[in-house]
Amino acid sequence: MKMVLKIFKLALSYLKYNRLMSCVIIVCITISIFLPLFTIRISNLARAILTERAQQTPLVVGRKGSPLQLVLNTLYFKSDTPDVLKFRVYKDIVRKKTGVVVPVYNRHTARNYPIIGTTLQYFKVRGLEIRSGTMLQILGDAVLGYNAAKNLKLKQGDILISDTKSLYNISSMYPLQMNITGVLEKSNSPDDNVVFVDFKTAWVMDGICHGHKDLRKAEALDVLAREKDNVVGSPSVYEFTKITPENIDSFHFHGDESEFPLTGIIVIPETEKKGTILKANLNLTETLQAVAPGSVIGQLIDLVFNIRKIMSAYFLLVFISTALFLFLIVVLSLQIRKNERQIMQMVGGGRNTIFILLFTQLFTIVAISFVVSIVLVNLLVLIIKHLQFI
C-alpha cells in the first residue's frame, strides 16, 4: 500500500512539474468526454419535459394546419399563432359533455411574456396553486406565473400593460392595463413564464370588447348619429385602457360571441372512447383538427433523436482521435523519458514500476478530466433549467 501511495505521489509531482502539458491533455480529454455526456443529458431532459406535459393533455383542438404548431402554441406557448377557430366550437364540445374542456387564446404579450386567455378550469387541470394574492375575478385581472413575476419584479396590486401591436398604427388598439391579482407557485413548467387572464380580457386587447363613456350623455362632437336608444359614437370617443370598478359596466362586446376567436382548446375526455369519437368527428370536418399531443411530440422527439444518432457517431470519432492522441503521448513519453527510466533502474526501480508510474499519471489525468466533465455537465444543466431555455 505504501508503494502505491509513493508511486501516486511521484506521478502527481511529475504532472505538477509539467503543468502546461498536463493542462492541455486534461482539456482535450475533458472536451471529448463532456460533449457526448452533455448531449445525452440535455436531450433526455428535453424529452422528459416535453413528454410529461404532452401526456397530461389527451387532446388539443384547433383549426386545420400544422399539428406541431398547434401543440407548441397551446401547451408550451411557443411558435407562431395558429389560425384561430370560433368560440362556438368550444361551446359545441362543452355541450357534448365529453369531459373537461378548456379554451386557450394565445395571441398577445406583455413585456414579451405570452398572455394566455383561458378559464379557472385551466388552473385545476394543471394543478396550479396561488402563491400570493387571489385568482382571476373580474375583467382585466391577471395572474402571473412564478418566473414572470420574479423577472418582471411585479406582485399583487401592481399594473402590467400589454404590448402594443404597432407603434406606428394610430388605428390599433391601445395597450390594456391589467390588474395583477396574484402570483402562482413555481411549477417547473411553461406555466411559470406566462401571464394568465380570462379569455374575455384577451378579447378586450383585440378590440372585440371595449368600454367608453356613456354616449347618451356625450357631447355633440362625440356623436355621429342618434336613433331612439341607439347612439353611434365618433372616432374621437376615448376608449378606456384600464378596467376599474367605476367603468367595468361600460365594457361591452360587438358582434356575435360565438364568432369570437380562440387559438386552441384543451380536452380531457372522461373516457378513452369519448375522446376517440370526438377526435374522429372533428377530424372529419373541413376546418377543424383534434390531435393527441403525445403522438405529435413523440414524432418531434424521434426526429431529434435521429439527429442525436448522427452526433453520437461524430462524438465516437472524437473519442477515437482522443484515444489515439493519448497513445501517441504515451509512446513519445517513453522515448523522451528514456534517460529517466535508466536512472530509476539504477536506483533500484523495476521495469514494472516505471510502467505503473506512467499508467498512474495517465489514469490521474483521465480521472481529473472525467470529474471536470461531470461537474460542467451538471452545472450547465442547472443553468438551463434555471433560465427555462427548454
C-alpha positions in Angstrom: 0.0 0.0 0.0 2.9 2.4 0.9 4.4 1.6 -2.5 1.2 2.5 -4.3 1.0 5.8 -2.4 4.6 6.6 -3.2 4.0 5.9 -6.9 0.9 8.1 -6.9 2.7 10.9 -5.1 5.5 10.7 -7.7 3.0 10.8 -10.6 1.3 13.9 -9.1 4.7 15.6 -8.7 5.5 14.9 -12.4 2.2 16.3 -13.6 2.6 19.3 -11.4 6.1 19.9 -12.7 4.8 19.7 -16.3 1.7 21.9 -15.7 1.3 23.2 -19.3 1.4 19.7 -20.9 -0.9 18.3 -18.2 -3.5 21.1 -18.6 -3.5 20.7 -22.4 -4.1 16.9 -22.2 -6.8 17.4 -19.5 -8.6 20.0 -21.7 -8.6 17.7 -24.7 -9.9 14.7 -22.8 -12.5 16.8 -21.0 -13.9 18.0 -24.3 -14.1 14.5 -25.7 -16.0 13.3 -22.5 -18.1 16.5 -22.0 -19.7 16.7 -25.5 -21.4 13.3 -25.6 -22.4 13.4 -21.9 -24.0 16.9 -22.2 -25.8 16.0 -25.4 -27.3 12.9 -23.8 -28.3 14.7 -20.6 -29.9 17.7 -22.3 -31.8 15.6 -24.9 -33.1 13.4 -22.1 -34.1 16.4 -20.1 -35.9 18.0 -23.1 -37.6 14.7 -23.8 -38.8 14.3 -20.2 -40.2 17.9 -20.1 -41.9 17.8 -23.4 -43.3 14.3 -23.0 -44.6 14.9 -19.5 -46.8 17.9 -20.5 -48.0 16.2 -23.7 -49.0 13.1 -21.8 -51.0 15.2 -19.4 -53.1 16.5 -22.3 -55.0 13.9 -24.2 -56.4 16.1 -26.9 -55.9 19.6 -28.4 -58.5 21.0 -30.8 -57.7 23.8 -33.4 -58.0 24.9 -37.0 -56.6 22.6 -39.6 -53.0 23.2 -40.2 -49.7 22.2 -38.6 -50.4 19.8 -35.6 -47.0 20.7 -34.2 -47.6 24.4 -34.3 -51.0 23.9 -32.6 -49.5 21.8 -29.8 -46.5 24.1 -29.2 -48.7 27.2 -29.1 -51.4 25.7 -26.9 -49.3 23.6 -24.5 -45.8 25.3 -24.5 -46.8 28.8 -25.6 -44.1 28.7 -28.3 -44.2 29.1 -32.1 -46.3 31.5 -34.2 -50.0 31.9 -33.6 -52.0 29.2 -35.5 -55.2 30.1 -37.4 -58.0 30.9 -35.0 -61.1 28.9 -34.5 -64.6 30.2 -33.5 -65.8 30.2 -29.9 -68.8 28.2 -30.9 -66.6 25.2 -31.4 -65.7 25.4 -27.7 -69.4 25.7 -26.7 -70.3 22.7 -29.0 -67.7 20.5 -27.4 -68.9 21.5 -23.9 -72.5 20.6 -24.8 -71.4 17.1 -25.9 -70.2 16.5 -22.3 -67.1 14.7 -23.4 -65.1 15.7 -20.3 -63.1 18.7 -19.2 -62.9 21.4 -21.9 -60.6 24.4 -21.5 -60.3 27.3 -24.0 -56.9 28.8 -24.8 -56.3 32.1 -26.5 -52.6 32.8 -27.1 -52.2 35.9 -29.2 -50.9 38.7 -27.1 -47.9 39.5 -25.0 -46.9 41.8 -22.1 -43.2 42.8 -22.0 -42.6 39.8 -24.3 -44.3 37.3 -21.9 -47.2 35.5 -23.5 -50.7 36.4 -22.3 -52.9 33.3 -22.1 -56.6 33.9 -22.1 -58.4 30.9 -20.5 -60.7 30.0 -17.6 -60.2 29.0 -14.0 -60.6 25.4 -15.2 -57.1 25.6 -16.6 -55.5 26.1 -13.2 -57.3 23.0 -11.9 -56.2 20.9 -14.9 -52.5 21.9 -14.5 -52.6 21.7 -10.7 -51.5 25.4 -10.4 -51.8 26.9 -6.9 -51.7 30.6 -5.8 -48.5 31.6 -4.0 -49.8 35.1 -3.1 -53.0 37.1 -3.8 -56.1 35.7 -5.5 -57.2 34.0 -8.7 -58.8 35.9 -11.6 -62.1 37.5 -10.5 -63.2 40.2 -12.9 -62.5 41.5 -16.4 -59.0 43.0 -16.6 -57.5 40.8 -13.9 -54.2 39.0 -14.4 -52.3 36.2 -12.6 -48.6 35.8 -13.2 -46.5 32.7 -13.4 -43.7 32.4 -10.9 -40.8 33.3 -13.2 -42.8 36.0 -14.9 -43.5 37.7 -11.6 -39.9 37.3 -10.5 -38.3 38.6 -13.6 -40.7 41.5 -14.1 -40.5 42.3 -10.4 -44.3 42.5 -10.0 -46.7 41.4 -7.3 -50.3 41.6 -6.3 -51.7 45.1 -6.7 -49.3 46.2 -9.5 -50.2 47.0 -13.0 -49.0 45.2 -16.2 -49.5 46.7 -19.6 -50.0 44.5 -22.7 -47.6 45.1 -25.6 -48.9 47.2 -28.5 -49.0 45.6 -31.9 -47.7 48.6 -33.8 -46.2 51.8 -32.6 -46.9 53.5 -35.9 -50.5 52.4 -36.5 -52.7 55.0 -34.8 -55.8 52.9 -35.5 -54.6 50.0 -33.5 -55.9 49.2 -30.0 -54.4 50.9 -27.0 -52.5 48.6 -24.7 -54.6 47.3 -21.8 -53.5 47.9 -18.2 -54.1 44.7 -16.4 -54.6 44.5 -12.6 -52.3 41.8 -11.1 -54.4 39.9 -8.5 -52.0 37.1 -7.7 -48.8 35.1 -8.4 -48.6 31.3 -8.9 -46.5 28.8 -7.1 -43.5 27.6 -9.1 -44.5 24.6 -11.2 -41.3 24.0 -13.2 -43.3 24.1 -16.4 -44.1 26.6 -19.2 -46.8 28.0 -16.9 -44.1 29.7 -14.9 -43.4 32.1 -17.8 -46.9 33.2 -18.6 -49.4 36.0 -17.8 -52.9 34.5 -17.3 -56.1 36.4 -18.0 -59.7 35.5 -18.6 -60.2 34.9 -22.4 -62.7 37.8 -22.4 -59.9 40.1 -21.2 -57.8 38.9 -24.1 -60.7 39.8 -26.4 -60.6 43.3 -24.9 -57.0 43.5 -26.3 -58.4 42.5 -29.7 -60.9 45.4 -29.6 -63.8 43.0 -29.7 -64.8 44.3 -26.3 -64.2 47.8 -25.1 -65.6 50.4 -22.7 -66.1 54.2 -23.1 -68.1 57.0 -21.6 -71.9 56.9 -21.8 -72.7 58.2 -25.3 -76.2 59.1 -24.1 -74.6 61.8 -22.1 -71.9 62.6 -24.6 -71.3 65.9 -26.2 -72.4 66.5 -29.8 -68.8 66.2 -31.2 -68.6 62.7 -29.8 -71.8 61.5 -31.5 -72.2 60.7 -35.2 -75.9 59.7 -35.1 -78.8 59.3 -32.6 -81.7 56.9 -33.4 -84.0 56.3 -30.5 -82.0 54.3 -27.9 -79.1 53.7 -30.4 -76.2 56.1 -30.3 -73.3 55.9 -32.7 -70.1 57.4 -31.4 -67.4 59.2 -33.4 -63.7 58.1 -33.6 -62.9 60.9 -31.1 -64.6 58.9 -28.3 -61.9 57.9 -25.8 -61.8 54.1 -25.1 -60.8 53.1 -21.6 -57.4 51.3 -21.4 -57.8 50.3 -17.8 -60.7 48.4 -16.3 -61.9 49.7 -12.9 -64.9 49.1 -10.7 -66.1 52.6 -11.9 -66.0 51.8 -15.7 -66.4 48.0 -15.9 -70.1 48.2 -16.6 -69.4 50.3 -19.7 -67.4 47.4 -21.3 -69.4 45.6 -23.9 -69.0 43.2 -26.9 -69.6 44.0 -30.6 -70.8 41.1 -32.7 -71.8 37.5 -32.1 -69.8 35.9 -29.2 -69.9 32.5 -31.0 -67.8 34.0 -33.7 -65.1 35.3 -31.4 -61.6 33.8 -31.7 -59.7 31.1 -29.8 -56.3 29.6 -30.8 -56.8 26.2 -29.2 -59.0 24.0 -27.0 -57.7 21.5 -24.4 -59.9 18.5 -24.0 -59.5 15.8 -21.3 -62.2 13.2 -22.1 -64.0 11.3 -19.3 -63.2 8.0 -21.1 -60.9 7.0 -23.9 -64.0 6.0 -26.0 -65.4 9.6 -25.8 -62.1 11.0 -26.7 -61.7 8.8 -29.8 -65.2 9.6 -31.0 -64.7 13.4 -30.6 -61.3 13.2 -32.3 -62.7 11.3 -35.3 -65.7 13.6 -35.7 -63.6 16.8 -35.6 -61.0 15.4 -38.0 -63.8 14.6 -40.5 -64.7 18.3 -40.7 -63.0 20.6 -43.3 -61.8 23.3 -40.9 -61.0 21.6 -37.6 -58.5 19.1 -36.3 -58.1 17.2 -33.0 -54.6 15.9 -32.2 -53.0 13.9 -29.5 -50.1 16.0 -28.2 -48.2 12.8 -27.0 -48.1 11.5 -30.6 -47.1 14.9 -32.1 -44.3 15.5 -29.5 -43.2 11.8 -29.9 -42.6 12.4 -33.6 -40.7 15.5 -32.9 -38.5 13.7 -30.3 -37.9 10.8 -32.8 -36.6 13.4 -35.2 -34.3 14.9 -32.5 -33.0 11.5 -31.5 -32.2 10.6 -35.1 -30.1 13.7 -35.2 -28.5 12.6 -31.9 -27.5 9.3 -33.5 -25.5 11.3 -36.1 -24.0 13.4 -33.3 -23.1 10.2 -31.4 -21.2 8.9 -34.4 -19.3 12.2 -34.6 -18.5 12.0 -30.8 -17.3 8.5 -31.3 -14.8 9.7 -33.9 -13.7 12.5 -31.5 -13.2 9.9 -28.7 -11.2 7.6 -31.0 -9.0 10.5 -32.1 -8.5 11.5 -28.4 -7.6 7.9 -27.6 -5.0 7.9 -30.4 -3.7 11.2 -29.2 -3.2 9.7 -25.7 -1.5 6.7 -27.2 0.9 9.0 -29.1 1.6 10.9 -25.9 2.4 7.6 -24.1 4.8 6.5 -26.9 6.5 9.8 -27.0 6.8 9.9 -23.3 8.5 6.6 -23.2 11.0 7.8 -25.8 11.6 11.2 -24.1 11.9 9.7 -20.7 14.3 7.0 -21.6 17.1 8.6 -19.5 14.6 8.9 -16.6 13.8 5.2 -16.8 17.5 4.3 -16.8 18.2 6.4 -13.7 15.2 4.8 -12.0 16.6 1.4 -12.8 20.0 2.4 -11.5 18.5 3.4 -8.1 16.6 0.1 -7.8 13.3 0.7 -9.6 11.9 -2.3 -11.5 10.7 -2.3 -15.1 7.2 -2.8 -14.0 7.4 0.1 -11.6 8.2 2.5 -14.4 5.1 1.3 -16.4 2.9 1.5 -13.3 4.1 5.1 -12.9 3.2 6.0 -16.5 -0.2 4.3 -16.1 -0.8 6.2 -12.8 -0.1 9.5 -14.5 -2.4 8.7 -17.4 -5.1 7.4 -15.1 -4.9 10.6 -12.9 -5.3 12.8 -16.0 -8.3 10.8 -17.3 -9.9 10.8 -13.8 -9.5 14.6 -13.4 -10.9 15.1 -16.9 -13.9 12.9 -16.1 -14.7 14.7 -12.9 -14.4 18.1 -14.6 -16.7 16.9 -17.4 -19.4 15.7 -14.9 -19.2 19.0 -13.0 -19.5 21.1 -16.2 -22.5 19.0 -17.4 -24.4 19.3 -14.1 -23.6 23.0 -13.9 -24.9 23.7 -17.4 -28.0 21.6 -16.9 -28.8 23.6 -13.8 -28.3 26.9 -15.6 -30.5 25.7 -18.5 -33.2 24.7 -16.0 -33.0 27.9 -14.1 -33.2 30.1 -17.2 -36.0 28.0 -18.7 -34.3 27.5 -22.0 -36.3 24.3 -22.6 
